[in-house]
Amino acid sequence: MKTKNFLLAGLLVFTVLFIVQGEAFAKLPRDFQEFKARYEKEARAEQGALHLFFEAVYCYLNVGTRDEASKMLRYATHSSQPIERMNTLATFVERMKDESLHHIFRSYAVGATPQNSYKMSPDNFKFEVARRATHPDGDVTLYIKSSGADSPRPVRMRKHDGLWYTTSVGSITTKVRDPQSAADAKRNAHDADYDPEPQPEPEKPTEETDDDPDEGFW
């Protein structure tokens, strides 16, 4: 009986550890070192590499993690220098920095739609590959769905030393349908009832003045 209870306890501990580890890997990487460690394992599959690429993108959209994300994207695209210096990635970087265009990148997450303003969780997302094409040079193109586009967008992948890298990302930066919130704002721009509520200005601290300029000098 004791042996049976011991085995059950061990199985329970293993299950808990497995669940915790799985949840940890579902979250965005905290820094480049964590990203790189995961890449060595998960990028041996094409879709694993592409998922990590999008994780790096979502990190870049956040100004607070942008510096680390820049290193992640340099690694994921197999670029020889920081992505901000790559002419071929200029539009990609520009649109990641433009907050009004962040919905383009969120549109590839399953469940993010124009109707819900492309709401999604960067810590827990999936994307859908519509089809896969191979090239004579060994490259692979994955066509991924965007809920804001009429047809899947191609992303080219290349293998180096056993790992897959995302080498062509121009198509995923193409604009998609506006989020519902933005569409409503455009349609009703002439109607003052749809103007955003003005934000109250912060109160300025009042300066204390002395009624008696000589007070305190007696």
Phi, psi and omega in degrees: 000318180296320179297319180296316179296322179297317180294320178295319179296319179296319178297320180296316179298316180298319180296316180298316180298321181295318180295315180299316180297319180298319179293322181297318181288342179285339183275157179298146179297144182282330181203178184297322181297318177294318179300313183296320179297318178291323183299320181300336180260311190276338183275010174285347173247144183303311184289332175294319178295319181292324178296317179295324176302313180292326175300318178296322177299313182293329173294323182291327179297336179269117183302326183294336181243015187294320182298314179292323181294328177299319177293320179299314183289326175299319180291314185292332179263001180056042181274146183278351179208170181309142186299333180292344179259357183271117180299326181290344181249012186300312180294320178303311180293317181301318182283333174291330180279340181273107185300330181289349181247007181299334181296338177302314184283330177287339185294345181274351178280132179300130179098344177273119185229163175302325183295326178258021179058034176059042178288132178200166178254114178300337180276353182203087183221160175226156172234160184244126177268119181283320177199168184228136178232141178254154181242156181303330181277001179098350177293160178230140173247124175257129179261110185256143183280143171234129181291349180258007182232155182281337181222155180298152181258132181279138174230123183269136182239145179225144183259131175228124175051041175087355180243146178267144180228150180268107190255349179219114187236007185303322185291331183281353178269354179297140185296152180238181179300145180297147172300153182304321181297319179289322179296318178297320181296320179292315184295328184249025182298334181278351186257113183298338179295341181263002177293141178296148179296132178295138180275131180296140178287142179297143181291136177274138179296137180279139179273130179281134178239148178268128176293324181249108184299340181267358184297134178096358182246014179286000000 
